[in-house]
Amino acid sequence: MSTEAKPERVKRLHYENGRIYFSRQTERAFFFVLTVLMLLLGVVEGSKIFGG
């Protein structure tokens, strides 16, 4: 049997004292998704698909 301790799983979100804390990886993924969404909205707006 192995006596090595398993590494603790890092929480992506942590709520404490009325604040929400994110892991660095979660924050990067969140802003990446927002960036891609803004890019897609810009392409749609620029192509004037919806009568703009």
Kinemage of the C-alpha trace (Angstrom):
@kinemage 1
@onewidth
@group {chain A} dominant
@subgroup {mainchain}
@vectorlist {calphas} color= white
{ca met a 1} P 0.000 0.000 0.000
{ca ser a 2} L 1.076 3.482 -0.760
{ca thr a 3} L 1.336 5.947 2.091
{ca glu a 4} L 1.530 8.978 -0.199
{ca ala a 5} L -1.116 11.599 0.393
{ca lys a 6} L -3.359 12.430 -2.506
{ca pro a 7} L -3.022 16.012 -3.709
{ca glu a 8} L -5.908 18.212 -2.651
{ca arg a 9} L -8.363 19.124 -5.354
{ca val a 10} L -8.255 22.859 -6.035
{ca lys a 11} L -11.647 24.518 -5.771
{ca arg a 12} L -12.600 26.598 -8.790
{ca leu a 13} L -14.867 28.860 -6.720
{ca his a 14} L -14.595 29.710 -3.065
{ca tyr a 15} L -17.175 31.763 -1.164
{ca glu a 16} L -16.040 33.415 2.035
{ca asn a 17} L -17.223 36.477 3.999
{ca gly a 18} L -19.621 37.603 1.294
{ca arg a 19} L -17.031 37.399 -1.479
{ca ile a 20} L -16.473 34.920 -4.265
{ca tyr a 21} L -12.887 33.915 -4.981
{ca phe a 22} L -11.859 32.254 -8.277
{ca ser a 23} L -8.866 30.124 -9.052
{ca arg a 24} L -6.523 31.626 -11.616
{ca gln a 25} L -7.474 28.933 -14.127
{ca thr a 26} L -11.190 29.671 -13.702
{ca glu a 27} L -10.651 33.387 -14.160
{ca arg a 28} L -8.636 32.857 -17.335
{ca ala a 29} L -11.264 30.507 -18.788
{ca phe a 30} L -14.077 32.954 -17.935
{ca phe a 31} L -12.395 35.903 -19.633
{ca phe a 32} L -11.406 33.779 -22.638
{ca val a 33} L -15.067 32.856 -23.176
{ca leu a 34} L -16.092 36.517 -22.839
{ca thr a 35} L -13.418 37.544 -25.345
{ca val a 36} L -14.587 34.985 -27.905
{ca leu a 37} L -18.205 36.068 -27.364
{ca met a 38} L -17.307 39.727 -27.967
{ca leu a 39} L -15.377 38.743 -31.101
{ca leu a 40} L -18.363 36.826 -32.465
{ca leu a 41} L -20.747 39.677 -31.672
{ca gly a 42} L -18.425 42.073 -33.466
{ca val a 43} L -18.329 39.845 -36.548
{ca val a 44} L -22.122 39.562 -36.587
{ca glu a 45} L -22.536 43.324 -36.150
{ca gly a 46} L -19.905 44.079 -38.788
{ca ser a 47} L -21.501 41.791 -41.353
{ca lys a 48} L -24.857 43.585 -40.947
{ca ile a 49} L -26.773 40.303 -40.881
{ca phe a 50} L -29.528 41.748 -38.712
{ca gly a 51} L -30.193 44.916 -40.723
{ca gly a 52} L -27.596 47.083 -39.002
